[in-house]
Amino acid sequence: MAILIFFFSPLSLTEYQRTLSVEKIKSDQIKKMKLRALEMKNTTIEDLTYAIVKYRMLGLDFIKGNTGPTSLQVNFTQIDSRDPQRIFSFCIQVSMDDDEYQVDSCTPPLSSQVIIQLVDQLNKHSVSSTSSSSNVEAMAEFLRGMRRAFKQQYVSTSSSST
């Protein structure tokens, strides 16, 4: 049976201890970063879940549209107090030719003039801004405008006719 004996010179043992210490620090930093990333992920998931529940409670829902690969169908409810579950929807997509938004369908129909005005405003803000927060705000304003238009055109006219 052979016995291996290692002799460490004082210099190599010191280097080994220094390397071990550096690696432990790196390991601790990686653990902290991983823990932070996990906490952020959990917070993000919780925030998104909360937002989706709130959107649905407030009557806003998004589903993949069927008018193209970049289309998104937006559904509103809670607009008509006499029929809160009545769906008001439109399909929006980004044009592949010029990277501008366009509304493909709208149910029940809205005035094309109103839709054009809202989409033009959205495209103007999206093209002129490189800030993602500004683009988000422009989209939020567009969604509020569409909701307002549905409410004005259908709820106001139906309540005044009764």
C-alpha positions in Angstrom: 0.0 0.0 0.0 1.4 3.3 -1.0 1.1 6.4 1.1 1.2 9.7 -0.5 2.6 12.5 1.5 2.2 16.1 0.4 4.6 18.7 1.6 3.4 22.3 1.3 5.9 25.0 1.4 4.8 28.0 3.5 4.4 30.0 0.4 2.0 27.6 -1.3 0.0 27.1 1.8 -0.5 30.9 2.1 -1.4 31.1 -1.5 -3.9 28.3 -1.0 -5.5 30.0 2.0 -5.7 33.3 0.1 -7.3 31.6 -2.9 -9.7 29.8 -0.6 -10.7 33.1 1.1 -11.2 34.8 -2.3 -13.4 31.9 -3.5 -15.4 31.9 -0.3 -16.1 35.7 -0.8 -17.1 35.1 -4.4 -19.4 32.2 -3.4 -21.1 34.4 -0.7 -21.6 37.2 -3.2 -23.2 34.7 -5.7 -25.5 33.3 -3.0 -26.6 36.9 -2.1 -27.2 37.7 -5.8 -29.2 34.5 -6.3 -31.3 35.2 -3.2 -31.9 38.8 -4.4 -32.9 37.6 -7.8 -35.3 35.1 -6.3 -36.8 37.7 -4.1 -37.3 40.0 -7.1 -38.8 37.2 -9.1 -41.3 36.4 -6.4 -42.1 40.1 -6.0 -42.6 40.5 -9.7 -44.8 37.4 -9.9 -46.9 38.7 -6.9 -47.1 42.2 -8.5 -48.2 40.8 -11.9 -50.8 38.5 -10.3 -52.1 41.4 -8.2 -52.3 43.6 -11.3 -54.1 40.9 -13.4 -56.7 40.4 -10.6 -57.2 44.2 -10.4 -57.4 44.6 -14.1 -60.1 41.9 -14.3 -62.0 43.4 -11.3 -61.9 46.7 -13.1 -63.0 45.1 -16.3 -59.8 45.0 -18.4 -58.6 41.8 -20.0 -56.0 41.0 -22.7 -55.9 38.0 -25.0 -53.9 37.1 -28.1 -55.7 38.6 -31.1 -56.5 36.6 -34.2 -55.8 39.3 -36.8 -52.1 38.7 -37.0 -48.9 37.7 -35.2 -48.6 41.0 -33.4 -52.3 41.5 -32.5 -53.7 41.9 -29.1 -57.4 41.8 -28.2 -58.4 44.2 -25.5 -61.7 43.4 -23.7 -63.5 45.9 -21.4 -66.3 45.0 -19.1 -67.8 47.1 -16.2 -68.7 49.9 -18.6 -72.4 49.5 -18.8 -74.0 49.6 -15.3 -77.1 47.8 -16.5 -75.0 44.9 -17.9 -71.6 45.0 -16.2 -70.4 41.8 -18.0 -71.1 43.2 -21.5 -67.9 43.0 -23.4 -66.6 46.0 -25.4 -63.5 45.0 -27.3 -61.0 45.9 -30.0 -58.0 44.3 -31.6 -54.8 46.3 -31.9 -51.6 45.3 -33.6 -48.3 46.8 -34.7 -48.0 47.1 -38.5 -45.0 45.2 -39.8 -44.4 47.8 -42.5 -44.0 51.0 -40.5 -44.0 49.9 -36.8 -47.2 51.8 -36.1 -50.2 50.7 -34.1 -53.5 50.1 -35.9 -56.9 49.0 -34.7 -58.3 46.1 -36.8 -61.7 45.4 -35.3 -63.9 47.0 -32.7 -67.0 45.4 -31.1 -69.4 47.1 -30.8 -68.2 49.5 -33.5 -66.9 52.9 -32.5 -66.8 56.0 -34.7 -63.8 55.6 -37.1 -62.9 59.2 -36.5 -62.6 58.5 -32.7 -60.4 55.5 -33.3 -58.2 57.3 -35.8 -57.7 60.2 -33.4 -56.7 57.9 -30.5 -54.4 55.7 -32.6 -52.7 58.7 -34.2 -52.1 60.1 -30.7 -50.6 56.7 -29.6 -48.4 56.5 -32.6 -47.2 60.1 -32.2 -46.1 59.4 -28.6 -44.6 56.0 -29.4 -42.5 57.3 -32.4 -41.3 60.5 -30.7 -40.3 58.8 -27.5 -37.4 56.3 -26.8 -38.4 56.0 -23.2 -40.3 52.8 -22.4 -42.1 54.5 -19.5 -43.3 57.2 -21.9 -44.5 54.5 -24.3 -46.3 52.7 -21.4 -48.0 55.9 -20.4 -49.0 56.5 -24.1 -50.6 53.0 -24.2 -52.4 53.6 -20.9 -53.8 56.9 -22.2 -54.9 55.1 -25.4 -56.7 52.4 -23.4 -58.4 55.0 -21.2 -59.4 56.8 -24.4 -60.9 53.7 -25.9 -62.8 52.9 -22.7 -64.1 56.5 -22.5 -65.2 56.3 -26.2 -67.2 53.1 -25.6 -68.8 54.6 -22.5 -69.7 57.8 -24.3 -71.0 56.2 -27.4 -72.9 53.3 -25.9 -73.7 53.9 -22.3 -74.6 57.6 -22.6 -76.8 57.0 -25.7 -78.6 54.0 -24.2 -79.2 55.7 -20.8 -80.6 58.8 -22.5 -82.9 56.8 -24.7 -84.7 55.1 -21.7 
